[in-house]
Amino acid sequence: MASQAQGVRERTGLTASQAGRAAWTVSDDVRVAGPRAVGLFLAVAWNSRVPLLVWRMPGLPWLLDRVYESIARNRHRLPGQTPWCIEHPDACEPPPPA
């Protein structure tokens, strides 16, 4: 879910800053961010432990963290879809007052 959607941050307990810095996977007993969140999401979506195995390989978690950080820092330069709030203006939190 987009973190800008109404009530998402309140339900997940994430701040706007946390949600803006990384992708998150949140459940009742798990809160992970960044590449680990992506791996956990894929493991659940695919009903497979394979995406989680990379975290047991020496050096690979460090590498994935660096790649994720680089992509996160430069995501504004990457091609992508229309931002969530432009496509769904009625579902988004109102902007903070100036």
VMD Tcl script that draws the C-alpha trace (Angstrom):
set ca {
  {0.00 0.00 0.00}
  {1.18 3.50 -0.64}
  {2.26 5.23 2.56}
  {0.42 8.34 1.40}
  {-2.94 6.53 1.45}
  {-5.19 7.68 4.26}
  {-4.57 5.85 7.53}
  {-1.71 3.64 6.32}
  {0.98 5.22 8.49}
  {-1.30 5.22 11.52}
  {-2.11 1.50 11.06}
  {1.54 0.56 10.56}
  {3.02 2.91 13.15}
  {5.45 4.38 10.60}
  {6.39 8.03 10.48}
  {6.33 9.97 7.21}
  {10.13 10.06 7.36}
  {10.42 6.27 7.75}
  {7.94 5.65 4.95}
  {9.74 8.10 2.68}
  {13.15 6.49 3.14}
  {12.34 2.84 2.45}
  {9.85 0.20 1.45}
  {8.39 -1.59 4.48}
  {6.78 -4.94 5.18}
  {4.68 -4.71 8.33}
  {2.55 -7.31 10.09}
  {1.47 -7.86 13.69}
  {4.83 -9.36 14.63}
  {7.25 -8.16 11.91}
  {8.51 -4.73 10.83}
  {11.35 -4.69 8.32}
  {12.56 -2.04 5.90}
  {14.60 -1.79 2.73}
  {15.82 -4.83 0.85}
  {14.78 -7.18 3.66}
  {11.21 -5.88 3.33}
  {11.30 -6.56 -0.40}
  {12.65 -10.08 0.20}
  {10.00 -10.82 2.82}
  {7.27 -9.47 0.55}
  {8.46 -11.68 -2.32}
  {8.68 -14.73 -0.04}
  {5.08 -14.25 1.08}
  {3.78 -13.35 -2.40}
  {5.47 -16.35 -4.00}
  {4.85 -18.64 -1.00}
  {8.54 -19.53 -1.13}
  {11.56 -19.27 1.17}
  {13.90 -18.75 -1.79}
  {13.91 -14.90 -1.55}
  {14.97 -15.22 2.10}
  {17.96 -17.47 1.38}
  {20.07 -14.56 0.12}
  {20.29 -13.25 3.69}
  {22.29 -16.36 4.66}
  {24.95 -15.89 1.96}
  {28.14 -14.18 3.20}
  {28.49 -10.65 1.89}
  {25.23 -10.62 -0.06}
  {23.14 -8.79 2.59}
  {25.76 -6.03 2.69}
  {25.73 -5.77 -1.11}
  {21.92 -5.69 -1.28}
  {21.83 -2.93 1.36}
  {24.25 -0.81 -0.73}
  {22.30 -1.39 -3.95}
  {19.02 -0.55 -2.22}
  {20.49 2.64 -0.73}
  {21.76 3.72 -4.15}
  {18.39 3.11 -5.80}
  {16.54 4.89 -2.98}
  {18.82 7.94 -3.28}
  {18.32 8.12 -7.04}
  {14.73 6.95 -7.46}
  {13.64 10.43 -8.57}
  {15.85 9.90 -11.65}
  {14.39 6.50 -12.52}
  {11.47 6.06 -14.90}
  {8.34 4.95 -13.17}
  {4.64 5.11 -12.86}
  {2.60 8.16 -11.96}
  {2.88 8.85 -8.22}
  {0.12 7.35 -6.08}
  {-1.44 10.65 -5.01}
  {-1.73 11.93 -8.58}
  {-3.56 8.76 -9.64}
  {-5.65 8.53 -6.44}
  {-6.10 12.08 -5.08}
  {-9.16 11.13 -2.99}
  {-7.26 8.33 -1.24}
  {-4.30 10.46 -0.13}
  {-3.59 12.32 3.07}
  {-3.95 16.06 2.64}
  {-0.62 17.88 2.35}
  {0.68 19.46 5.57}
  {-0.09 23.17 5.98}
  {2.63 25.49 4.70}
}
mol new
graphics top color blue
foreach p $ca { graphics top sphere $p radius 0.5 }
foreach p [lrange $ca 0 end-1] q [lrange $ca 1 end] { graphics top cylinder $p $q radius 0.2 }
display resetview
